[in-house]
Amino acid sequence: MSYSFMWVVTTALMLSSTQMADAVAEWRLTVRTLNFLPKWDRVFRNDDDKYQVDSDKRQAKFAHLTTTIARKFPNVETLVINDYWLTDSMLETLLSYTPRVRKLDLGHIQHKLTKHSIRIICTSVPHLEFLKLCSNQLDNTCMAALFDKYFNIKSLVLRSCWNVSNLGVQCVTKSSSSLREFQLVGSKVTDRGIQLLVDACTHLEVVDVSHSNKITDNTAQTIAKGCSELKSLKLNGCRQLTDATLAHVSTCSHLHTLEVSSCKNITDDGMTSIAQGRCDMLRHLNISSCSKITDEGILALTSMCTNLESIDMSILCNITYRAFNSIGTLCPRLTVLNLGSLKIGYKALVDIAKCVNLRTLNLCRCRNVNDNGMIHVATGCTHLTHLNLNYCNNVTNESIILVSLKCTHLEHIALVGCVHVGDMALLMLMMSCDKLNSFFLNECPKISTELHNIAWKKHMAWSSEQLDV
């Protein structure tokens, strides 16, 4: 259901009769999720200088439109604000119109949130249970303010919080009885901080302390021993972690998501630990940029973890075609596969084509991918919705036309830098794939400017009608 239907149509209906106005007003009282507030670039899309924050007049117009919509939905319990142009005054006004909010998502407003924003939240939202923020201005005093106010937080998601340390994490323990999800990405937290958290919050199901450079394998041991209900663990970019981390994690029998990308010290031994452990429920795995993992690690993993649905193996420089026979044969549930920047070609794609349930395939910068391999993918993976072939320089019209004919469910295709793909391929995609709404076609010299513009307009027209509600 589009934003146009939600707002423009219902507003028009309200003007048609008193009875209809009453019906629409009553319906609006039933809305519990407000995630369709307008975006700045949509409001000022037709203005030449839409990216210039040049006037109080524009800010006032945008604030008025946003708050006018918000005030029509007073019973909202989930509020999602994802526009960069939000100011503290707008935030305060929006929250004043939505006093019943329990779930507040400001995770897309990077670096705009301030300490004053935290004070506004604490003052305006009395029943908060879920909070998502992204700001490098948050620190331990902000954490103290939040958890002096809220004792029943169930989910806390904080990103780019470089100034939050163990002292801030200690404040979180006041919500120990209710906290189920804890994400603190990019912080100064150490093993001691995680120990304090886990000792107090014994029902954690989701933990993400990615890009926390001070934590070691001891953190993994603490989480594995103290979080018996753990379902998701993300430790991306934690540079000090080794295979010992995966040995500890392998004991988590409820784990379905594991991410350890850019952990450079993880090797095949870590993969073997996961395979031989108790992670029978593992569905999603991210090991991108773990450069010491080879074919042997992938073979060990896929031989035992046969329920995998999503694997990110991008930038694994020691992976060859040998790993993919096991993936194609033993992972029948696989729907997402990220192979960006791998040195793979025809043989690997023949095996990938056996993953008949694949929905998303990323082959970005796989320089050896060519038409011969892509023909197998198009024929075998007919349910693809997202395909990334950026900088696959050997792909031509031939395979893209076959993709358009076989993969008719495509919604997104990226062909940046595919210098041999031209107008005929793009025309076939537009004609055959009715759901295709997202094109990335830069650096394709054989695609004419005229056709490129038509594709872009198609994408923009679709986007304007698909604002989330």
N, C-alpha and C positions, 0 to 999 in steps of 0.2 A: 504494500500500500504506500503510495507516494505522499510526499509533503503537500503537493498540489491538491490531492484529494482530501487530506486531513484538514487543511486550513482554508484554501481558497474556495473549494466547493462547499464546505460546511458553512463558511461565513456567508456565501451567497444564498444558501438555503435558509439561513436564519432570517435573511431579509425578505424572503418570499411570503412568509405568513407568521402570525403569532404562534400558532401551533407548532410549526416547524422550528421556530426559534426556541421554544420550550424544549422540544425533543432533542435538538442539538446541544443545548445547554445542559440538559440532563445527561446526555451521553458523555460530554466532556468531564463531568464529575466522576465518571467511571474509569477514566484514563489513569493508569498507575505508573507508566513509564514515559518520561519526556526526554526524547533524544532526537528531536527533529527541529530544534531551534535553527534559525537561518545562519548561514555563513557569510562573512564579510564579502568574499569574492563573488558570491552569488547575488547579493544585494546590489553591489556596484559593478556587476559584470560588464555592463555596456559603457562604462565610463573609461575614457582613455587613461586617466590617472588613478585607476582603482587601487594601485598598490602604494599610493602616497598617503601617509597619514598626515594630511595637511590641514585638517580643519576640525574645529569643534562641532561644526554643523553636521559633518558626516558621522562623527561619534554619537551625536545626539540622535540622529535619524536611526542609526543602527541600534542604539540602546533602546529607543522607543519601540521599534519593531519587535525586538527580542523580548522585552518585558511585557509588551501587550499580549504576546502569545502566551508567555508563562503564566500570567495572571488568570487566564481562562481555564487553567488546569490545576485547581487548588489542592486536589487530593493526590497529587503525584508523590510516589514513594521512591522512584528512581530518577535521578536527574543527571543527564550526560551533557556536558558542555565541551565542545571540541573546536571552538574558534579562537584563534590566536589573539584576536583583538579585544578579548575580555579585559575589562578594567576592574579594580577593586570596587568602585561604586556600582558598576553593573552587577557584579557578583552579589553585593549586599542587597540590591533591589530584587534580583532573581530569587535569592533565598528567602526574602521576606514574603514573596508570593507563593512559596512552596514549603510551608512549615512542617509538612509531614514527611519530608525526605528522610529516608533511611540509608539509601545508597547514593553516594555522591562521586561522580567520575569526572575529575578534572585532569586526567592523565595525558591529554593531548595539548595542554596549554603550557608547553615547555618554557621554563625560565620566566614566565610572566607572574607566577605566584610569589607573593612576598610574605613576610611575617605578619603584616596587617591582614593579608588574606586568611591566614590561620585564625586570627582573632575574630574575623567576620564569621567564619565557619562555626567556631565555638559558640559564638553569641546567637547565631541564627538557626542552627540545626540541633535541636535538643535530643533527637532520637537516632543519631547516626550509628549504623552498624557496618557499613562498607565505605571505605575511603580510598580513592586513588588520586595521587598527586604526582607531579613531575616538576621539580624545581631545584636549582642549585643554591637557592637562598634558604632552604630549610636546614635547621640545625638542631642541636640538642634542646634548646629552649623551646623551639616549636613542638618537639616531641613531648616535652613536659607539659606544655599548654594543652595539647590534644588529649593526653591521657590523665590530666587532672580533671578534665571535663567528661570524658567518655570511658566507661568501664565495661561496656558490652560490645566492643568492636569485634566483629567476626572475621573481617577481611581488611588487611592493611597493605596497600600497594604503593610504594614510594620509589621513584626513579630519579636518577641524577642527584642524589642527596649526598654530595661529597663531604659535607660538613657534619654528618651524623656519625657518631662513634658509639662505643659501648655504653656510654652514659645515656644516650638516646634510646638504645635498645632496652636498657634497664627500665625505662619509663613504660615500655610496652607491656611489661610483665603484669601491670595492673589489670590488664584484660585477660589474664591467664585462663580464666574459666571458660571464656567464650571464643578466643581466637582460634581460627581454623586455617587461615591463609596469611602468610607473612612474606612479603616481597620487599626487600631493601636493596635496590640495584645501584651499585656505584657508591660505596660508603667507606668509612674508616673502621668499620667493625672488625674485630679480631675473633680468634677462637673463644676467648673469654666471654665476649658478648653473646655469641651463639650458645655457649653453655648456660648463661643466665636465662636466655630465652627458652631453651628447651626444658630446663629444670622447672620453669614456672608454667609454661604452656604445653601441657602434655597431650593435647588433642590436635596438634598441628597436622594438616593433611597436605598443604602446599607450602613449600619453602623455596625462595629464590633470593640468593645472596650473590648473584653474578657480579663480576667486575669488582669484587672486594679483594684487593691484592694482598691483604694481610692474613687471610685465613689459610689454614693448612689442612693436611689430611685429618687432623684431630677434629675439625669441624664435621667432616663426613662421619667420623666415628660417633661423635656426640649425637648427631641427627639420627643415624641408623639405630642407635641404642635407645634413644629417648622418644622417638616419634613412631610408635607402633602402628599408627594409622596413616603413615606417609603415602601419598599417591603421586605427588609431583615434586621433583627436586631439580633445580636449575643452578648450576655452578659455572656458567660460562665465563671465560676470561679470568678465572682464578689461577694465577700463574704458578702458584706453589704446589698445586695438587699433583699427585702421582697415581700410579696404579693402586696404591693402598686405598685411595678414596673409593675406587670401584669395588675393591674387595669388601669394604665395609658396606657399601650400598647394596651389594648383591644379596644381603640378608633381608632386604625390605620386601616382604612378600606381597604387599598391596601396590607396589610402585607401577604406575602406567606411563609416566613421562620422566625421561632423564635427559638433561642437557649439560654437556661438558665441553662445548666448543671452545677452541683456542686454549685448551689446557695442554700445553706442548709436551708435557712429561708423561702423558698417558700413552701406553703402547698396546701391543697385541695381548700382553698379559692381563691388562685391565678388561679387555673384551672377553677374554677367556673366563675371568672371574664372574662377569655378568652372566655368561652362558651357563656356567656350572653352578650358579647360585639359585636363589629362590624367586627370581624375577619373572615368573611365568606369565604375569599379567602385563608385562611391558608392551606398550603400544607405540610410543613415540620416542625416538632417539635422535639426538643431535650431537654428532662428533666432528663437526666441521672444523677444519684447521688443526686437527690433532695429527700433526705431520708424521708422527712415528708409527701410526697404525698402518698396517699393510694388508694384503689379501688374506693372510693367515688369520688376522683378527676378525675380519668380516666373515670368513668361512666358519670360524668357531662360533661367532655370535648367531648367525642365521641358521646354523644347524640345530640350535636349541630354542631360540626365541622366534618361533614360527608365527606368532600372532602380531608381528609388527605391522603397523598401518602407515607409519611415517618415518622416513630416515633422511637425515641431512648429512651427506658425506662430502659436501663441497670442500674444495681445496685440500684434498688428501693426496699429496703428491706421489705416494707410493702404492696407489691402487691401480690395478690393471683389469683387463677384461675377465680374469679368472674369478674375481669376486662376484661377478654378476650372474654366473650360472646358478650359484646357490641362491641368490636373491630371487631370480626369476622362477626357480623351482620350488623353493621352500617358504616363500612369503606370499601366499595367495591373497592375503587381505590388504596388501600394500596399496595405498591410495595417493601418497605423497612421496616423491623422490627428488631430492636436490643433489645434483651431481656437478654443480658449477665448477669450472676450471679443472676438471679431471682430464687426464690424458687417455681418453677412451674413444673408440671408433666403432667400426662395423660389428665386430664380434660382441662387444658389450651391448649394443643396441638390439641385436638379435635376441639376447637373453632378456633384456628389459621389456621387449615386446610380449613376453610371456606373462607380464603383470597385467592381466586383462581388466583389473578393477582400478587401474591407475587413473587418478583425476588430475593431479598436478605433477608436471615434469619440468625440471629446470636443468637445461644443458648449456647455460650461459658460459661462453668462453671455452667450450669443448672444441678445440680447433680441428680435431680429426673427425668430427661428425660431418657426414655428407649425405647425399640423396639416397645412396644404397642402404644406409642404416635407417634413415628416417622413413623410408618406405615400409620397413618392418614395423616400426613404431606406429605409424598411421594405421596399418592393417590390424595390429594386435591390440593397441590401446585406444579403442574407439570411444571410450567414455571420457576422454580427456576434456577438461574444462579450462585448464591453465597450462600454457606451453611457452617456455622461455628459450629462445634460440639466439639470444643476443651474441653477436660476434662469432657465430658459426659460419665462417666465411665460405665454406664449401657447399652450403645449402643453396639450392636454386629453386626456380619456379616449379620444377617437376615434382619435388617432394611436398612443397607447400600446397600445391593444387590437390595432391592426393590427401593431404591432411584435411583440407577443406571439404573433400567429398566423404571421407571416412569419419572424421571427428566432428560431427555436426553439432555437438553439445558445447563447442568451444565458447568461452566467455571472454577470455583474455589471451592475447598472443603478443609476444615481444620479438621483434626482428631487427633490433638496432644493429647496424654494422653488417647486415647480410647483403653484401654488395652485389650478389647475383640474383636477388629476388626483385621482381619488377611488377608492373601494373597488372599483368594477367593473374598472378598469384593473389594479389590484393583484391581484385575484382571477384575472383572465385570465393575467397574468404567471406566477402561482404554478401555475396549472393547465396552461399550454401549454409552459412552458420548464422542462423537467425538470432541466437543469443549473444553473439559477439558484440561486446560493448566497450572493449578497451584495446587500443592499438598502441604499440610503441614502434615507430618506423623511422627514427632518425638515422642518418648516415646510410641510407639506402638510395644510391644515386640512380638506380634504374626505376624507382617509383617516381612518377611525375608529381610535380607540385600540386597540380589540379586534383589528382586523385587522392593525394595525401590530405589535402584540405577537406575533401568530401568525407574521408574516413574520420578526420578529426571532428568535423561537425556532427557526424553520426554519434561519436563518442560523447560529445558535449550535450547533445540533445538527450541522450539516454541518461547521462549523469544528472541533469537538472530535474529529471522526473523520478529519480531513484534516491532522493534524500531519505535517510533512514527515519522511521517513525517508531 
